[in-house]
Amino acid sequence: MGRIFEVRKSTMFARYDRMAKQFSRIGKEIAIAVKKGGPDVNNNPMLRRVMQNGKSVNMPKDRIEAAIKNAMGKDTSNYDEVIYEGYAPHGIALMVVTATDNTTRTVANVRAHFNKGGGAAGNSGSVSFLFRHLGVFKLKPEGINLEELELELIDFGLEESGEDSEGNIVIQSGFTDFGNMQKALEEKGFTPISSELEWIPLNTIEVTTEQSEDVFKLIERLEQDDDVQHVFHNMA
């Protein structure tokens, strides 16, 4: 009985840590969105996107509103998005997206994670050519005819569409068409489950199970850093 309790407690803490990390990530993205486009959600599509993503991870409405209010304060931290590149073990390329108020701290921490995780941090452009920067929108499939939707979205930058492992519809647009696609979906009455800018690999690399464990250990190290928002890789 004691063992079962320990397992449940461990699972509960893991879920709490994951939720706390998600809320922190959304909070920083809200700060960046407000800094760039102001607090008026009607005139700030970036803020609308981040708020929707907050809802998708069950972030309470009052926490979202508090994050917007905090972002308007004079004493709040000013976060900037900074991207770092490098290689994990076994030649796997990584794109590390951070939101930081202290780039000196962040770059030192990211480089330390790469070194301790058996990887190698690189310079800007060292691995980004292996990825495409795309807008990725996820929609609930109910009431949607995918073929008809594709025809409606071609003029707004649609590049690819399909379904994920959970059956959600996934729409991809070019980086520069992200805003147009977001606006088109809104005007057509669709509320995405999530909408993100992601680094999608042009090609993926096959590795063994043991090798993938080495890569995931480094990714986990990076994701546990408070400044790291997302980590993208080209591992199959």
C-alpha positions as CSV (number, residue, x, y, z in Angstrom):
1,M,0.0,0.0,0.0
2,G,2.9,2.3,0.9
3,R,4.5,1.7,-2.5
4,I,1.3,2.5,-4.4
5,F,1.0,5.7,-2.4
6,E,4.5,6.7,-3.3
7,V,3.9,6.1,-7.0
8,R,0.7,8.1,-6.9
9,K,2.4,10.9,-5.0
10,S,5.3,10.9,-7.5
11,T,2.9,11.1,-10.4
12,M,1.0,13.9,-8.8
13,F,4.1,16.0,-8.3
14,A,5.2,15.3,-11.9
15,R,1.8,16.6,-13.2
16,Y,2.1,19.6,-10.9
17,D,5.6,20.4,-12.2
18,R,4.5,20.1,-15.8
19,M,1.5,22.3,-15.2
20,A,3.6,24.9,-13.4
21,K,6.1,24.9,-16.3
22,Q,3.2,25.4,-18.8
23,F,1.7,28.2,-16.9
24,S,5.1,29.9,-16.5
25,R,5.7,29.5,-20.3
26,I,2.3,31.0,-21.1
27,G,2.9,33.9,-18.7
28,K,6.2,34.8,-20.4
29,E,4.6,34.6,-23.8
30,I,1.8,36.9,-22.6
31,A,4.5,39.4,-21.4
32,I,6.2,39.3,-24.8
33,A,2.8,39.7,-26.6
34,V,1.8,42.7,-24.5
35,K,5.2,44.3,-24.9
36,K,4.9,44.0,-28.7
37,G,1.2,44.7,-29.3
38,G,-0.3,46.1,-26.2
39,P,-2.9,44.7,-23.8
40,D,-6.0,45.1,-26.0
41,V,-6.8,41.5,-27.1
42,N,-9.0,42.8,-29.9
43,N,-6.1,44.6,-31.5
44,N,-3.3,42.1,-30.6
45,P,-3.6,38.8,-32.5
46,M,-0.4,37.5,-30.8
47,L,-2.0,38.0,-27.4
48,R,-5.2,36.3,-28.6
49,R,-3.1,33.3,-29.7
50,V,-1.3,33.0,-26.4
51,M,-4.5,33.3,-24.4
52,Q,-6.0,30.5,-26.4
53,N,-2.9,28.4,-25.8
54,G,-3.3,29.1,-22.1
55,K,-6.9,27.9,-22.1
56,S,-5.7,24.7,-23.9
57,V,-3.5,23.8,-20.9
58,N,-6.3,24.7,-18.5
59,M,-4.6,27.9,-17.2
60,P,-7.2,29.6,-15.1
61,K,-8.8,32.8,-16.5
62,D,-7.8,34.9,-13.5
63,R,-4.1,33.8,-13.9
64,I,-4.2,34.8,-17.6
65,E,-5.8,38.2,-16.7
66,A,-3.2,38.7,-13.9
67,A,-0.4,37.9,-16.4
68,I,-1.7,40.6,-18.7
69,K,-2.0,43.1,-15.9
70,N,1.5,42.3,-14.7
71,A,2.9,42.7,-18.2
72,M,1.6,46.3,-18.2
73,G,3.4,47.2,-14.9
74,K,6.4,49.4,-14.9
75,D,8.4,47.1,-12.6
76,T,7.7,43.9,-14.5
77,S,10.5,41.9,-16.2
78,N,11.0,42.5,-19.9
79,Y,11.2,39.2,-21.7
80,D,12.7,38.7,-25.1
81,E,12.6,35.6,-27.2
82,V,16.1,34.3,-28.0
83,I,16.8,31.1,-29.9
84,Y,19.8,28.9,-29.4
85,E,21.0,26.1,-31.6
86,G,23.2,23.1,-31.2
87,Y,23.6,19.3,-31.4
88,A,22.5,16.6,-29.0
89,P,24.4,13.3,-28.8
90,H,24.4,11.2,-32.0
91,G,24.1,14.2,-34.4
92,I,20.6,15.2,-33.5
93,A,20.0,18.9,-34.1
94,L,18.2,21.0,-31.5
95,M,16.5,24.4,-31.7
96,V,16.0,25.9,-28.2
97,V,13.5,28.7,-27.8
98,T,13.9,30.8,-24.7
99,A,12.1,33.8,-23.1
100,T,14.6,35.7,-21.0
101,D,15.1,38.9,-19.1
102,N,18.8,38.2,-18.8
103,T,20.6,36.8,-21.9
104,T,23.9,36.5,-20.1
105,R,22.4,34.1,-17.6
106,T,20.4,32.2,-20.3
107,V,23.2,31.6,-22.7
108,A,25.5,30.4,-19.9
109,N,22.9,28.0,-18.7
110,V,22.0,26.7,-22.2
111,R,25.6,26.1,-23.0
112,A,26.1,24.3,-19.7
113,H,23.1,22.0,-20.4
114,F,24.5,21.1,-23.8
115,N,28.0,20.3,-22.3
116,K,26.7,18.3,-19.4
117,G,24.2,16.5,-21.6
118,G,26.9,15.3,-24.1
119,G,25.9,17.8,-26.8
120,A,27.5,20.9,-28.3
121,A,26.0,24.4,-28.5
122,G,26.4,26.1,-31.8
123,N,26.3,29.5,-33.3
124,S,23.2,31.2,-34.8
125,G,22.4,29.4,-38.1
126,S,24.4,26.3,-37.3
127,V,21.4,24.0,-37.4
128,S,18.4,26.2,-38.3
129,F,18.9,25.4,-42.0
130,L,17.8,21.8,-41.1
131,F,14.3,23.1,-40.0
132,R,11.4,25.1,-41.4
133,H,9.8,27.8,-39.2
134,L,6.1,27.1,-39.5
135,G,2.8,28.1,-38.0
136,V,1.0,25.0,-36.6
137,F,-2.7,25.2,-35.7
138,K,-4.6,22.4,-34.1
139,L,-8.4,22.2,-34.5
140,K,-11.0,19.8,-33.1
141,P,-12.3,17.7,-36.0
142,E,-16.0,17.9,-35.2
143,G,-18.0,19.4,-38.1
144,I,-15.0,20.0,-40.3
145,N,-14.6,18.6,-43.8
146,L,-10.8,18.7,-44.2
147,E,-10.8,18.8,-48.1
148,E,-13.2,21.8,-48.0
149,L,-11.1,23.5,-45.3
150,E,-7.9,23.1,-47.3
151,L,-9.5,24.8,-50.4
152,E,-10.7,27.7,-48.2
153,L,-7.2,28.2,-46.6
154,I,-4.9,27.9,-49.7
155,D,-5.0,31.6,-50.3
156,F,-4.0,32.3,-46.6
157,G,-0.7,30.4,-46.7
158,L,-1.8,26.8,-46.2
159,E,1.2,24.5,-46.7
160,E,0.2,21.2,-45.3
161,S,-2.7,19.7,-43.4
162,G,-3.5,16.4,-41.8
163,E,-4.3,14.8,-38.4
164,D,-2.2,14.1,-35.3
165,S,-2.1,11.0,-33.2
166,E,-5.1,12.2,-31.2
167,G,-7.3,12.8,-34.3
168,N,-7.1,16.6,-34.2
169,I,-6.8,18.5,-37.5
170,V,-3.3,20.1,-37.9
171,I,-2.9,23.0,-40.3
172,Q,0.6,24.3,-41.2
173,S,1.4,27.7,-42.7
174,G,4.6,29.5,-43.5
175,F,6.1,31.7,-40.8
176,T,5.3,34.9,-42.7
177,D,1.7,33.7,-43.2
178,F,1.1,32.9,-39.6
179,G,-0.9,36.1,-38.9
180,N,-3.0,35.7,-42.1
181,M,-3.8,32.1,-41.2
182,Q,-4.8,33.0,-37.7
183,K,-7.1,35.8,-38.9
184,A,-8.6,33.5,-41.6
185,L,-9.4,30.8,-39.0
186,E,-10.9,33.4,-36.7
187,E,-13.1,34.8,-39.5
188,K,-14.3,31.4,-40.4
189,G,-15.4,30.8,-36.8
190,F,-12.7,28.3,-35.8
191,T,-11.1,28.4,-32.4
192,P,-7.8,26.5,-32.5
193,I,-7.0,24.1,-29.6
194,S,-3.5,25.6,-29.9
195,S,-1.5,27.8,-32.4
196,E,2.2,27.8,-32.2
197,L,5.3,28.8,-34.2
198,E,7.3,25.6,-34.4
199,W,10.6,24.5,-36.0
200,I,9.7,21.5,-38.1
201,P,12.7,19.4,-39.4
202,L,13.2,19.0,-43.1
203,N,14.4,15.5,-42.6
204,T,14.6,13.2,-39.5
205,I,17.4,11.0,-38.3
206,E,16.9,7.4,-37.2
207,V,18.5,6.4,-33.9
208,T,18.5,3.4,-31.6
209,T,16.4,3.2,-28.4
210,E,19.6,3.7,-26.4
211,Q,20.7,6.6,-28.4
212,S,17.2,8.3,-28.2
213,E,17.5,8.0,-24.4
214,D,20.7,10.0,-24.5
215,V,19.0,12.7,-26.6
216,F,15.9,12.9,-24.4
217,K,18.1,13.3,-21.3
218,L,19.6,16.5,-22.8
219,I,16.1,17.7,-23.9
220,E,14.8,17.1,-20.4
221,R,17.7,19.1,-18.9
222,L,16.9,22.0,-21.3
223,E,13.2,21.9,-20.7
224,Q,13.6,22.0,-16.9
225,D,15.4,25.4,-17.3
226,D,13.1,28.2,-16.3
227,D,14.1,30.3,-19.3
228,V,13.5,27.5,-21.9
229,Q,10.1,27.6,-23.6
230,H,10.4,24.9,-26.3
231,V,12.9,22.5,-27.6
232,F,12.6,21.2,-31.2
233,H,14.6,18.3,-32.6
234,N,15.1,16.3,-35.8
235,M,15.1,12.8,-34.3
236,A,12.7,10.4,-36.0
